[in-house]
Amino acid sequence: MRRALVTGATGMLGSYIVRQLLASRVGVRALVRRPGDAGWLRELGAELMQGELADARSLRAAAAGCDAVFHAAAAIGPEPTWETFRVGNVEGTAHVVDACAQANARLVHVSSTAVYGDSRYQFAPVDERMVLPTLPEGDAYGRSKQEAERIVLEAHAAHRIWGAIVRPPIMYGEHDRQFAPRIAVALDRGFFPLCAGGRTTLPMVHANAVAEGAVRAASVDAAGGRAYNLTTDFPLTVAELVRYAAIGLDRRIRAPSLSLGVARALFRILALGLTVAGRRDLGGHAMGSFEMLVHDNPFSSERARNELQWSPTIRPEIGVPGAFRWWKAHHGSA
């Protein structure tokens, strides 16, 4: 691989993919909407290409001459409408596939464990052999990621492109716009109750681990037409997450334990409150969040470890404090 294009390069995962490629002496193009806001990527050594997923012409121009495309850009909300996710995740992926076909470039598509739905804990351990369920209409994001995967796999089967898929769960790291900002606001209040002592392991990985897996997938011929769960780098319990985050935030956090019954009742109240407040999208996932907090990580990454030799390098006791330290330095005063 001599040159690669990264979509979503200004995001958390995209920035780690850029770093991984540059460290491997691969020339990197970063697709960005506003080059003036992405000077830090140029300083890393990436070539900035102005464009966006909705602009098929800009995608084709950015992919021209590339050996691989890493599609890490995605619509993630908070709008709950199907159209938001259809345009960003389904139509956008179709444009990326077309650009790869024209450039004869390999495609590594970043999907999500959202394709397994909120019922994943009923089927643990969950690996890539599981038939993806039909998701409810309200799960617009998960449905859009399923549809995007279908587009990639059908294009691969038709020999239009070589395509592989990686499925991360919740990620953490620098440049995080989703998990750390939300949890840090709660943790920064100095109080975070734990369900049953917080002993369950979380479906979370460091974004650097996902970047490592994505880059490895692009270099393994047999990965074409395959999906890989990049979901279990190192065990991380809820209690450890709070403890490590407190280090990064330089904040003392009280974390009392709640019984499962009390915690379940509180989450039901939360779900109802969010729905009444007009956030049915969040309310619909409240009990799924509860299940995540009281069940161990259901995902298996054995396929990635065996076929890609995926072996993550950043442990939670280093990565979690670093992620929250970065958030505090850049956004903590907001």
N, C-alpha and C positions, 0 to 999 in steps of 0.2 A: 504494500500500500504506500503510494507516494504522496497522494493528496486526497483530503477528505473534506466534505462539507458537513457542518453541524447546524441543524436548525434548533432554535431554542437555546442558543449559545449563551445568552445573557442570563438564563435561569440557572438554578442550582446544579441540576444534573448536567445540562449542556456545558457549563463552565468546567466541570470535572472531566467531561469527555475531551474538551479542548486541551486541557492540561495533560491528560493521558496520551493523546496523540502527539502533542508537541514533544513530550518526554521520549517518545518512540521515534523521533525525527521524521514525523509525518507532517507535510505541509497542511495547514488548516485554513479553511475558509469558514467564516462565521456569518450566517444569515441574520441580519439585524434590521429592524425597522428604522431606527434612528442611529446612524453611525456616530453622531455627536455624543450620544449617551453611552457608547460602548468603547471609549478610548482605552479602558483598562484591558480589554481583550486584545487590542492592537499592541499594547505594551507587552503582553504575554508572548506575542509573536504570531497572532492570527491575522489573516487578511479579511477585512470587513467587506461583506457584500450586502448592499442594501436591497431589501425585498421582504416579502411576507408570504404566508401560505396561500392566501387568497389570490395572489398574483402569480399565475402559472408561468408567465414569461420570465419573471425575475428568478423563479426557482430553476428554470431550465438554464438560464445564464449562469447562475451560481454553481450548478452541478456540472456544467461543461468542463471536461478535462479532469474530473475527479474519479478516483477509483472506488470510493465508498461514500455513502451518505448516512449520517446518524440523525435520525428524525426524533428529536427530543422535545420539540415544540408541541404544545397542546393547549386546548381551551380547558380550563379547570374551574370556572365559575366566577362569582357565586350565583350567577343567574341559573335558575332551575329549568329553563325552557329547552326543549329538544333542539330547536333551531340553533341556539347558541353553540351547542356541542356538535350538531350535524355539520355546520359550516366549518368550525375549527378543527374537529377531529376526523370527520369522515371525508368531507370534500377536500380539506387540506391534505390528508394522507393520499387521496387519489392524485392530487397534483404532484406530490413528492414521488409517487410511483411513476408517473409519466416522465418526470425529470430524470429519474434513474434509468428508465428505459431508453431515453434519448442519449444519455451520457454513457450507457453501458456500465453503470456503477452499481456496486452492491448496496443493498439497503438493510440497515439494522433499525428496526422500528421499535420505539419505546412504547410499550403498552402499559398495563397496570393490573394488579391483582383484583381491581374492581370488576374485571370480567367474570370473576367467580361469584360475585354477588354477596349479600349479607348472610347467606346461608352456609358459607364456607365452613364454619365450625362444626356443622352437622356431618361433614364428610372428611374430617381430618384423618390421616394426613392428606393434604391436597397437592397433587402433582400435575404435570402437564397432560397426563393421560385422561384426566377428568373431562367429561363432556360438559361444555359450558352451558349453564342453565339459561332458560328464558327469563330475562329480568323484567321486573315490573315497569310499567310506563313511567312511573315517577323517578326511576333511576336512569336519568338521561345520560349522565356521564358514563356509567358502566355500559349502557347500550351502545353509546358512540364508540367506546374503545373496542367492544366486540366487533362492531361493523368495520372499524378501521383494520383490525386484524384480518377479517375476512378478505378485504381488498388486497392486502399484502400477500396472503397465502394463495389467493386465486391467481394473482399476477405471477407468483413464483411457479405455480402448477402449470400455468400456460406458457412458461418459459419467456415471459416478457422481461422479467427481472430475476436476479438472485435476491431472495429476501429472508431475513431471520427476525424473530421477535423476542424481546426481553420484557419480562413482567416484574417490575419492582413493587413492593408494598409502600408503606409510608417511608419516606427518606428524610434524613437530616444531614446537615453540613453547612458550609458557608454559602451565602447568597440564597438562603432558604426564604421563600415567600409564603409558605403555607404552614408547616407544622410548628417550627420554632416561634414565629410571631404570635400564633394563637396560644400555645401553651405557656410561653414566657409571660404573657400578660397575666395569666392566672397565677403562675408561680411567683411572679414579682410582688404579689400581695402577701407572700409569706405564709400561705396556708394552702395545702393541697391534700385532701383526704384520700386514703387508699382503700380500694375495695379488697376486703379480706387480707389486708396486710401488704398488698401489692406484690405478691409472689409470682404472678403469672408472667410468662415471657411474651414480649411484644412482637408483632409482625413489623419490625423496623430494621432498616439497614442504612449504613452510611452511603451517601451518594457516590463517594469515590469507589465503593465496592461495585455499584451498578455500572459505573463508567468502565471499570476494569473488565466486567463481564461483557459489556457491549462491544468493546474493542476486541476482546478475544473472539467473540462470535463472528466478527467480520473477517477474521483470519482463518477460520475453520471451515473448510469446504462443506463438510457434512452438516453444518449448522443450517444450511439453506433449507427453507420450508419447515423449520422447527421453531418451537417456542420454548423459552427458558425462564423458569422462576428464579429470580435473583433476590431471594427473600430471607435467607438465613445466613448472615455473615458471622455474627457472634451472638450468644444469648444475652438478652437485655430485659430485666424485669422492670415492672412499673416503679418499684421502690428504688431500683438503681437509676432509672431515668431521672427521678426527682432528685436523688442525691447528686448525680453528676451535673445535672442542670444547675443546681444550687451553687456548685463550684464555679461554673461558667458565669453565672449571674452575680457571683460574690454576694449571695443573699442567704440568710438563714431561713429555712422553710420548715414549718411544722407540718408533719404528715401523719395525722392520726388514722387508725384503721377503722373502717366501717364494716359492719356485717353485710353479707350478701343481700339479705332481705331489705335492709335500710337503703343500701346503694341502689338496688333495683327500683325501689319505690321513688327515690329521688330522680332517677333517669326517666321514669314514666312521667313524673311531673314536668321534667325538662322537655320531654317530647311534646306533651300537651301544650306547654307554654309557648314553645317555638311555633307550633302549628297555629295556635290562636293569634300569635304575633305576625302571621303571614309568611313564616319561613318553613313551609311544609317540607321543602327540600331537606333542611337540616333536621326538622322534627322526625322525618321518616327514617333518618339514620341514627337517631339517638340511641335506640336499643341495640343497634349494631355496634355502636361505640361501647356500650356497656358489655356486650358479649366479648369484644376485643380485650377489655380490661379484666375479665374474669376467666378467660380461656387462653391456654398457651397458644403461641404462634402455630397455626395449622399447616403452614406451607412447607413443602420439601424442595430443596435446591439440589438434590442428588444428580439430576441430569446435567446441570451446569458444572458441577464439580467433576463428574466423570467425563463428559464430552468436551468441555471447554477448559478443563483443568483450572476452574475458577477457584481462587484461593485469596480471599480478601485480606487486607493488611492493616486496616485502621480499627483498633479495638474501641469499644464504647467508652471506656474510662478515659480515653484520649479524645475521641471524636465528639462525644456529647458535650463535654465542657467547652470544647473548641467551637462548636456550633452556636451555643448560647452566648459565649464570649463575643463571637463575631456579631450576633444580633444586638447585643447590648452596646457594642462600640458603634454600630452603624444606625441602629434604630431605637435603642433603648430609651432615648429621651422623648420619642414621639408620643 
